[in-house]
Structures are given as structure tokens and as C-alpha cells.
């Protein structure tokens, strides 16, 4: 996906252990034209918030009801100081609206064949494990517009699927059976 495609959700990931749903924004643009870049990001973030607040996230992914919603920004290019300030202001607005915000960078220089000098030591915060289960939208759910998210109809018993076993239990079962 692209930041230029403001009407699309780039990705949705679910971490079942931490009960979080990640609504991800993938940014492949560099920061040469900061004004345009900031405008595109603002539009895209607004679309993400309207997607969540309209209830479409819960209609398409009913298993994430009650999960913490994390807006995740993934950038392929380093941000200049002014862009970092802009992003910090977006983080504050999203946090005030009740969302958690993560930001991370993706270094694609190795895959492009560019030489990269590796630092001896990197001080970094621990990274949360990636999504452990990716949920497809429920094919039986009705994709309707909801103006008010304060009431969403309860899930019907047919719509509820069996929950997957936690990852650690599955790994223990594999080890016990010798797979």
C-alpha cells in the first residue's frame, strides 16, 4: 500500500497474547516535499480514525472486540527533525483520542543491494512480538455503515469461531508429539 492511497487501510494485524489490534500505516515516501507528505499523512490518519470509529473494524474483524487499538506508523525513510515534530503532534492527538501509537522504521537498504555500515552497539527499546494470528474478515458479517459505535449488535453464536490455541500451548503440543 501507499501513503498516496489515502482511502485504503495498509494492514491490520492482531496480537492475541497482548490483546491488541494494529491498524498499520506504511509510508514509503521520502521527506523531500514535507508539506505534501504531511498533508497525505493527515488525510490517511483521518481515514483510519473514521474507519475505527464507524465500527467497520469491528464489523470486519469481530474477534478483536475489546482489544486495544494501536495505530502503527512504519516508515522506510529517516525523518528530518521537522517531520519528527509533526509526527509527535499526531501522536499526542491520537493519544488524546484514546489510541496507542507505535512508530518504527524499516531498513530496506540490504534488500536493494546497498552497503550498510553496521554499528557496534545499538541502544533500542525491546520490540513487541509480531502479530501471532492474522484474522480474515468474517465472510458472514454485513459490511454496513454505522454512524454510532456506542451500540453494536452482539455476535450470533454461529458467527463465533473456535478460538485458536495459544501459541505456547501449540508449541508444547508439537514437542510432545515429536513433530
C-alpha positions in Angstrom: 0.0 0.0 0.0 1.0 3.6 -0.2 0.5 6.8 1.7 -0.8 8.3 -1.5 -3.7 5.8 -1.4 -5.4 7.6 1.5 -8.7 5.6 1.2 -7.0 2.2 1.9 -6.0 0.6 5.2 -2.5 -0.7 4.6 -2.6 -3.6 7.1 -4.4 -4.9 10.1 -2.5 -7.3 12.5 -3.7 -8.9 15.7 -1.6 -9.8 18.7 -3.7 -12.3 20.6 -1.3 -12.5 23.6 -1.4 -8.8 24.3 -5.0 -8.4 23.0 -4.0 -5.6 20.6 -5.1 -4.9 17.1 -2.7 -3.0 14.9 -4.0 -0.7 12.2 -0.9 0.0 10.2 0.1 2.8 8.0 3.0 2.1 5.7 5.0 5.1 4.5 7.3 4.6 1.5 7.8 8.3 0.6 10.9 10.3 1.4 10.6 13.7 3.1 11.8 15.9 0.2 8.4 17.6 -0.1 7.4 17.8 3.6 4.2 19.8 3.1 2.7 17.3 0.7 3.9 14.4 2.9 2.3 15.9 6.0 -0.9 16.5 4.1 -1.1 12.9 2.9 -0.3 11.5 6.4 -3.0 13.7 7.9 -5.6 12.5 5.4 -4.6 8.9 5.9 -4.7 9.1 9.7 -8.1 10.8 9.5 -9.4 7.9 7.3 -8.0 5.4 9.8 -9.8 7.0 12.7 -13.1 7.2 10.8 -12.7 3.5 9.9 -12.3 2.6 13.6 -14.9 5.0 14.9 -17.5 4.0 12.3 -17.4 0.4 13.6 -16.2 -1.1 10.4 -13.1 -2.5 12.1 -15.4 -4.5 14.5 -17.8 -5.5 11.8 -15.0 -6.9 9.6 -13.0 -8.3 12.5 -15.4 -9.3 15.3 -12.8 -11.2 17.2 -11.0 -8.0 18.1 -13.9 -6.7 20.2 -12.3 -5.4 23.4 -8.8 -5.3 22.1 -6.6 -2.3 22.5 -6.3 -0.4 19.1 -2.8 0.6 18.1 -2.1 2.9 15.2 1.2 1.8 13.9 3.3 4.0 11.6 6.0 2.2 9.6 8.4 4.4 7.7 11.0 3.4 5.1 12.9 6.7 5.3 14.5 8.6 8.1 12.5 11.6 9.3 14.1 15.0 9.5 13.7 17.0 12.7 10.6 18.9 11.4 8.9 15.7 10.4 9.6 14.2 13.8 7.9 17.2 15.4 5.0 16.8 13.1 4.7 13.1 14.0 4.9 13.9 17.7 2.0 16.3 17.4 0.0 13.5 15.6 0.9 11.1 18.4 -0.4 13.5 21.0 -3.7 13.9 19.1 -4.1 10.2 18.7 -3.3 9.5 22.4 -5.8 12.1 23.4 -8.4 10.3 21.3 -7.6 7.1 23.2 -5.4 5.2 20.8 -1.9 3.9 21.4 0.7 4.9 18.7 3.8 2.9 17.6 6.3 4.1 15.2 9.0 2.0 13.6 11.4 2.2 10.7 12.1 -0.4 8.1 15.6 -0.5 6.6 15.4 -1.8 3.0 19.0 -0.9 2.0 20.1 -4.6 2.3 17.4 -5.8 0.0 18.3 -3.1 -2.5 21.9 -4.3 -2.5 23.3 -1.1 -0.9 26.3 -1.5 1.5 25.5 -0.5 5.1 28.0 0.1 7.9 26.8 -1.8 10.9 27.2 -0.1 14.3 28.9 -1.9 17.1 26.2 -1.4 19.6 22.6 -0.1 19.2 20.6 1.2 22.2 17.0 0.3 21.4 13.8 -0.5 23.3 12.6 -4.0 23.3 10.2 -4.7 20.4 6.8 -6.4 21.0 6.5 -9.7 19.2 4.8 -9.5 15.8 1.1 -10.4 15.3 0.6 -14.0 16.1 -2.6 -14.5 14.2 -3.9 -12.7 11.2 -7.7 -12.7 11.1 -9.5 -12.6 7.9 -12.7 -10.5 7.8 -15.7 -12.6 8.8 -17.3 -13.6 5.4 -20.7 -13.7 7.0 -20.6 -10.2 8.5 -22.6 -7.5 6.9 -20.5 -4.6 5.8 -22.9 -1.8 6.7 -22.1 1.8 7.7 -22.7 2.5 11.4 -22.9 6.1 12.4 -22.8 5.4 16.1 -20.4 2.9 17.5 -21.9 3.1 21.0 -24.2 0.1 20.1 -23.0 -2.8 18.1 -25.2 -5.8 17.9 -23.9 -8.9 19.8 -22.3 -11.6 17.8 -24.5 -14.5 16.9 -23.4 -17.9 18.1 -22.9 -19.1 14.5 -20.6 -16.2 13.8 -18.3 -17.1 16.7 -15.5 -19.4 15.6 -13.5 -21.6 17.9 -10.6 -19.6 19.4 -7.1 -20.8 18.3 -5.0 -22.4 20.9 -2.4 -20.0 22.4 0.9 -20.2 20.6 2.8 -21.6 23.6 0.3 -24.4 24.1 0.5 -25.3 20.4 4.3 -25.4 20.6 4.2 -27.6 23.6 1.8 -30.0 21.9 4.2 -30.2 18.9 7.1 -31.0 21.1 5.1 -33.7 22.9 4.1 -35.4 19.7 7.6 -35.1 18.3 6.7 -33.0 15.2 
